[in-house]
Amino acid sequence: MTNLIDIVRNTLKENVEQPFSVYSSVKELNILNVPIAKPLLIVVLNGNKELGVNGELVCEMGEFIFLSNSPAIDMRNIPQDKEYFALLIEFEHQDYASLQKGANNNQKHYIGKTTEALDMCLQQFVESSRWAPKQVLTSRKREIINLLCHLGHSDILSLFVNPQLKDRLHGLFIEHKGWELSVQNICDQLAMSESTLRRKLKIEQTSVQEIKDSARLGKALHLLQTTELAIGLVAEECGYQSQSRFTERFKKHFGLTPSELRKTKVTE
């Protein structure tokens, strides 16, 4: 596992866009209402992770948790030996579309222990991110899922569901940084009428504005944890013209300010 941490750190030094993320902190970090837009694998390499309102789900060092896409979940990252360090891999629909799905039992999470085989598979994925085109990385993500199933974790397949309209719209906002997309632009992109769009989103118990707000704040949370961009630039990147307005919205949603989050990453 130490080797995997070193490989991840070295890969991050190349300062290029990666098909994985790393969340780390040197102080305890509590975040409310974290949106999970796509199926997500979190491998805790150091420290512990608690999830849920009362921390009812615990993922310890040497374990992984697979999360299905979900509107929001509370998270608590707890350092151990001075640091919390976790590898995150998000899965697109094409990464699992060809796999045999499990029964849809409304399961939203799965926790398991990492093994030497999984550790090696993750190392290969991280290393291949330096040179592999997107199609190869998709295959490598399938390898991770297949290996987990081979190791006895086939219940993770029930976490993969076909994307809903809200998932497609969320991806549209993120992909195009389309914070100013009009409803007509969205309808053109999705090839549907405005009435159909609103009707389908109503069935999914959401709206264009709610999806847009979730996408913007989720993107901001990601940038604050994975980059050193100034908070003002993060706000601008996520479509907020006022840093104070951004800070207000961020704190109301996640329970802490951007500055408070950044302080968990710095040793005083």
C-alpha positions in Angstrom: 0.0 0.0 0.0 2.9 2.3 0.7 4.1 1.7 -2.8 0.7 2.7 -4.2 0.8 5.9 -2.2 4.2 6.8 -3.6 3.2 6.0 -7.2 0.1 8.2 -6.8 2.1 11.1 -5.3 4.7 10.9 -8.1 2.0 10.8 -10.8 0.3 13.9 -9.3 3.6 15.8 -9.6 3.3 15.7 -13.4 0.5 18.3 -13.0 -1.7 17.0 -15.8 -5.4 16.0 -15.8 -5.7 12.5 -14.3 -8.6 9.9 -14.5 -8.5 9.7 -10.7 -8.5 12.0 -7.7 -6.7 12.2 -4.4 -8.3 13.7 -1.3 -5.9 14.3 1.6 -5.9 16.3 4.8 -3.8 16.7 7.9 -6.8 17.7 10.1 -10.2 16.2 10.5 -12.6 17.3 7.8 -16.4 17.1 8.1 -18.3 17.8 4.9 -22.1 17.7 4.7 -24.3 16.9 1.7 -21.5 15.7 -0.7 -23.0 14.9 -4.1 -22.1 11.6 -5.7 -22.7 12.2 -9.4 -21.4 8.9 -10.7 -20.5 5.5 -9.2 -17.4 6.1 -7.1 -14.6 3.9 -5.7 -12.8 5.4 -2.6 -9.7 3.5 -1.4 -8.6 4.7 2.0 -4.8 4.5 2.0 -4.2 6.3 5.3 -6.6 7.4 8.1 -10.3 6.5 8.3 -13.4 7.7 6.5 -16.9 7.9 8.1 -20.0 8.4 6.1 -23.6 9.1 7.0 -25.3 11.6 9.3 -24.1 9.8 12.4 -21.0 8.2 10.9 -22.7 4.8 10.6 -20.5 3.7 7.7 -16.8 3.4 8.5 -14.1 2.7 6.0 -10.7 2.2 7.6 -7.2 2.3 6.2 -6.8 -0.7 4.0 -10.4 -0.8 3.0 -12.4 0.5 0.1 -16.0 1.8 -0.3 -17.9 1.8 -3.5 -20.7 4.4 -3.7 -23.6 4.5 -6.1 -24.6 7.9 -7.4 -26.6 9.7 -4.8 -27.9 13.2 -4.2 -25.9 13.8 -1.0 -24.0 12.1 1.8 -22.2 13.4 4.8 -18.5 12.5 5.0 -15.8 12.7 7.7 -12.1 12.3 6.9 -10.0 11.4 9.9 -6.2 11.6 9.7 -4.0 8.8 11.1 -0.2 9.2 11.6 -0.7 12.9 10.6 -2.6 12.4 7.3 -5.8 11.2 5.7 -5.1 10.0 2.1 -7.6 8.4 -0.2 -7.6 7.5 -3.9 -10.9 8.1 -5.7 -11.9 6.7 -9.1 -15.2 7.8 -10.7 -16.9 5.5 -13.2 -18.6 6.6 -16.4 -21.4 4.6 -18.0 -19.2 3.3 -20.7 -16.9 1.9 -18.1 -19.5 -0.6 -16.9 -22.2 -0.7 -19.6 -21.1 -4.1 -20.9 -21.0 -5.7 -17.5 -23.7 -8.0 -16.1 -25.5 -6.0 -13.5 -26.7 -7.3 -10.2 -30.2 -7.1 -8.9 -31.4 -3.5 -8.3 -31.9 -3.7 -4.5 -31.5 0.0 -3.8 -28.1 -0.6 -2.4 -26.0 2.6 -2.2 -22.7 1.4 -0.8 -20.4 -1.5 -0.5 -17.3 -1.8 1.8 -14.5 -4.3 1.4 -10.9 -4.9 2.3 -8.1 -4.2 -0.2 -5.8 -7.1 -1.2 -2.4 -7.3 -2.8 -4.1 -8.1 -6.1 -6.3 -5.0 -5.9 -3.3 -2.9 -4.8 -1.4 -4.0 -7.9 -4.4 -3.4 -10.2 -4.8 0.1 -8.9 -1.0 0.7 -9.3 -1.3 -0.3 -12.9 -4.3 2.0 -13.4 -2.5 5.0 -11.9 0.7 4.3 -13.9 -1.2 3.8 -17.2 -2.8 7.2 -16.7 0.5 8.7 -17.7 0.3 7.5 -21.3 -3.0 5.7 -22.0 -5.7 7.1 -24.2 -9.3 7.3 -22.9 -10.3 4.0 -24.5 -7.5 2.1 -22.7 -8.4 3.7 -19.4 -12.0 2.6 -19.8 -10.7 -1.0 -20.2 -8.6 -0.6 -17.1 -11.6 0.6 -15.1 -13.5 -2.5 -16.3 -10.5 -4.5 -15.1 -10.8 -3.0 -11.6 -14.5 -3.9 -11.5 -13.9 -7.5 -12.9 -11.1 -8.0 -10.3 -13.3 -6.9 -7.5 -16.0 -9.4 -8.6 -13.4 -12.1 -8.9 -12.3 -11.4 -5.3 -15.8 -11.9 -4.1 -17.2 -8.4 -4.2 -19.7 -9.0 -7.0 -22.4 -7.1 -4.9 -20.8 -3.9 -6.3 -22.6 -4.6 -9.6 -25.9 -3.6 -8.0 -24.5 -0.1 -7.6 -24.3 0.4 -11.3 -27.5 1.7 -12.8 -28.3 3.3 -16.1 -27.9 7.1 -16.0 -31.1 9.1 -15.5 -31.8 12.4 -17.2 -30.5 14.4 -14.2 -27.2 12.5 -14.5 -27.0 13.5 -18.2 -27.7 17.1 -17.4 -25.2 17.1 -14.6 -22.6 15.9 -17.0 -23.6 18.5 -19.5 -23.0 21.3 -17.0 -19.6 19.9 -16.0 -18.3 19.0 -19.4 -19.1 22.4 -21.0 -18.7 24.5 -17.8 -22.2 25.5 -18.9 -23.2 27.5 -15.9 -24.9 30.0 -18.2 -26.6 27.5 -20.5 -30.2 28.5 -21.2 -33.0 25.9 -21.0 -33.2 26.1 -24.8 -29.5 25.3 -25.1 -30.0 22.4 -22.8 -33.0 21.1 -24.8 -30.9 21.4 -28.0 -28.1 19.4 -26.5 -30.4 16.7 -25.2 -32.7 16.7 -28.3 -35.9 17.2 -26.4 -38.6 19.8 -25.9 -38.7 22.1 -22.9 -42.0 20.5 -21.7 -40.5 17.0 -22.0 -37.4 18.1 -20.1 -39.3 19.6 -17.2 -41.8 16.7 -17.1 -39.0 14.1 -16.9 -37.1 16.1 -14.3 -40.2 16.4 -12.2 -40.6 12.6 -12.2 -37.0 12.4 -11.0 -37.9 15.0 -8.3 -35.5 17.7 -9.3 -35.1 20.7 -11.6 -32.6 22.3 -13.9 -31.6 24.8 -11.3 -31.1 22.2 -8.6 -28.9 20.1 -10.9 -26.9 23.2 -11.9 -26.4 24.2 -8.3 -25.3 20.7 -7.3 -22.9 20.5 -10.3 -21.3 23.9 -9.5 -20.8 23.2 -5.8 -19.6 19.7 -6.4 -17.0 21.0 -8.9 -15.9 23.7 -6.4 -15.5 21.1 -3.7 -13.4 18.9 -6.0 -11.2 21.9 -7.0 -10.6 23.0 -3.4 -9.5 19.5 -2.4 -7.4 18.6 -5.5 -5.8 21.9 -6.6 -4.1 25.0 -5.1 -6.2 27.4 -7.0 -7.1 30.6 -5.1 -10.6 30.5 -3.7 -11.6 33.4 -5.9 -10.4 31.5 -9.0 -12.4 28.5 -7.9 -15.5 30.6 -7.5 -14.9 32.1 -11.0 -14.3 28.6 -12.5 -17.6 27.5 -11.1 -19.6 30.4 -12.4 -19.8 32.6 -9.3 -19.0 36.3 -10.0 -18.8 37.1 -6.3 -16.4 35.2 -4.0 -18.5 36.2 -0.9 -21.6 34.8 -2.6 -19.8 31.6 -3.4 -18.5 31.3 0.2 -22.1 31.8 1.5 -23.5 29.1 -0.8 -20.7 26.7 -0.1 -21.0 27.0 3.7 -24.8 26.7 3.5 -24.5 23.5 1.5 -21.4 21.8 2.9 -21.4 23.1 6.5 -18.0 24.9 6.3 -16.4 27.7 4.3 -13.8 27.1 1.5 -11.2 28.7 3.8 -12.0 26.3 6.6 -11.7 23.3 4.2 -8.3 24.5 2.9 -7.1 24.8 6.5 -7.5 21.1 7.0 -4.8 20.5 4.4 -2.2 22.7 6.0 -0.1 22.1 9.1 0.0 25.1 11.3 
